[in-house]
Amino acid sequence: MNLTTPYAFGKQIDAPFGEVEKKVRAELAKEGFGVLTEINIKDKFKEKLGRDFRDYVILGACNPALAWGAFAKELNIGTLLPCNVVVYTDDDGKSVVMAMDPVAALGVIGNNELTEIARQVRAKMERVLAAL
């Protein structure tokens, strides 16, 4: 099932969380993205609040060549990078993968030169999701 919000897009997958997370990482790499940051929300809520939460990881993905181009157009772009991709277990026990929509995120800047870069990033993220 495909999922869309005004700021992200993704899909629900009938496969275990760990398997889906591994596949997401592999598909990101195929599209030239590295994972710069990783936040395991389940572990952090347990550590900081003593509370249980579903499997939920935030992967901060970055394509160096496209990031280079974005920084050349807008030095403060770092406030909106990296592109977050989340993998979590939903209430039905299925896995969900959601990717930040770079067109929506970079649209707030109002710099038309970034639009093409954002479209390239979105196309790559769409290919990642399609491969899952």
N, C-alpha and C positions, 0 to 999 in steps of 0.2 A: 504494500500500500504506500503510495507517495504522500508526503506531508509537506505543507507549505505554510509559512507565516510571512508577514511583511518583511522580515529580516533574515529568514533562513529557509532552507529547503532540505528535504531528506526523504527517508523511506523507512518503513517498518519491515523487518526481516525475521522470518520464522527460523531462527538459528540461535545457538547459545551465544551469550555476551562475549566470552573469551575468543571464540572462533571469529565472530564478526569484527571485534577490535583488531585482531591480527590481520584479517583481510583488508580492513580499512587502511592500516599502516602500509601494507604491501601495495595497494592501489594508489595511495598518495605518492609513494616513492616512484611508481611507474610514471606518474605525471610530473615528476621533478620536484615534489615537495619533501622537505625534511620536517620532522617534528622537533621544534625548538623548545617547546614547553609541554608539560604534561601535569595535569592536576587530577588526582583520584579523589573525587568528591566524597565517595563512600568512606574512604579512609580518613579524610580530613574532618568530616562531621563526627566520626567516631572519636578521633584524637582530640579535637577541640571542644566538642559539645557532649561527648559521651552518648551520642544518638546514632541509631541504626538508620541506614539509607540504602536505597537500591544501588546496584552496580551503575556507576556513572563516571565516565572519564572525559575530560576536556583535553583535546590535543591541539596545540598551537602550531599550525602548519604554515610553512613558508616556502615559496618558490624563489630562490635567490635571484634569478635573472629578472623575474617580474617585479620583485621587491626593489631591485636596483633601479629599474625604470620608474617605479612609483616614487622613490625617494628623490630622483632627479626632477620630478615634476612638483613635488610637495614635501618639503623637509619635515613638516610636522606629521606626516603620514604614519609615523611610528606609534602614534596614539591609537591607531585603528588596526595595527598589525600585531601579531600574526593573525591569519584566518583561523578562527576556531572551528573545529569539527568535534562534535560530541557523539559519544556512543553510550547508550544506557539501556537498561531493562525497563520495559513499560509495565503497566498494571496487568497486562495479559501474559506476562512472562516472555514476551518477544523482545527482540533487540530493535532499537531505533538508532539510526544514524542521521544527524542533522549537521548541515554545513552553513556557516554564516554566508549570507548573500553579499558578496563583495560589491555588487552594483548598488545595492541599497545602502551599505555601510559607507562606501566612498562617495555616494551621491550627496551626502550631507556637506561635503567639502565645497561643492560648487565649482570644481576645477574640471572643465570639460576634457582636458588632456588626460585625466585619469580614467575616463570612461572606457576607453579601449582596453587599458590594462585590466580594469575590473571585469570587463566582458571575457577577456582571455582566462582570468582566474576562475570565473564562474563556469566557463566551458570545461575547464579541467576538473573542477569539482563535480560537475554533472557527469562526466565520464567516470569518475571514481564511484559515484553512486550507482551508475548503470552497471558497473562491473560487479557489484555486490550481489 
